[in-house]
Amino acid sequence: MSSPLRRSGTAPAAGADDEVVLVGLVRDLVAQRRTGECAASATLDSAFDRDLGLDSLALAELLMRVEDAFGVA
């Protein structure tokens, strides 16, 4: 399955499903910081700290990735 993660400085493709992009960003970050098993369980209802084990530094990283992916600052 291809990752919906966008490269820095590029906006999502027209018509991209925002939820899929967002969950993909979270899963990619969790996979890099934790285990792939935990990343696969990430959903829109997952708690960042309790369910996914993300700390405040990881949340700051996630925020930057979301800003890049959606072209906001």
N, C-alpha and C positions, 0 to 999 in steps of 0.2 A: 504494500500500500504506500503510495507516495505521500510525503509529508506536506501539509498545507502551510508549513512555516515559510514566510516570505523573507527574502534577503533584505538586509538593511538598505533603506532608501527606496524601496519599491512598494507601491500600493498593491492591494489585492486585485486580482483580475475582476473585470466588470462582471457582476452577477454572482460573485463568490458568496457562498453561504457563511455569514459572519460567525455563526455558532460553530461550524466545522473548523474554521480558521482559529477561533479562540481556543477550542478544546485541543486542537493540534499544537498550538503554542504551549499550552500547559503540559501536554503529554511529552513534548520534546524536552522541556525544561526538567520535568520530573525524571525522565529517562537519563538525562545527563547528570543529575544530582543524586538520584536514588537508583532503584532497580527498574528494569523494564516491566516487571510484573506489576509494580505499583503504578507505573505510567499508564498501562493499559486500562486500569480501573478508573481513570480520571473522567469525570462527567461534569456537566454544568452544575450539578448539585454537590460536588465534592468540596469538603472543607480543606483549604490549603494546608493548614497546620495539622489537624487531626487525621484526615484521610490520606493526604499526600506527603506529609512530612516536610513541607516547605517552611523555612524560617524567614525572618524579615529581610535578609539579604536576597534570598531567592525571590521573594515577592517584588523587591525593587527591580531585579533583573527581568521578571515577568512583565512588569509595567513598562519597562523600556522596550521589550520585544513587542508588546501590544501597540505601543505608540508607533514603532517602526512599521509594523504590519498594516496598521490602519491609517498611517500617514497623519497622525495627530501629535501634538506636543503639549 
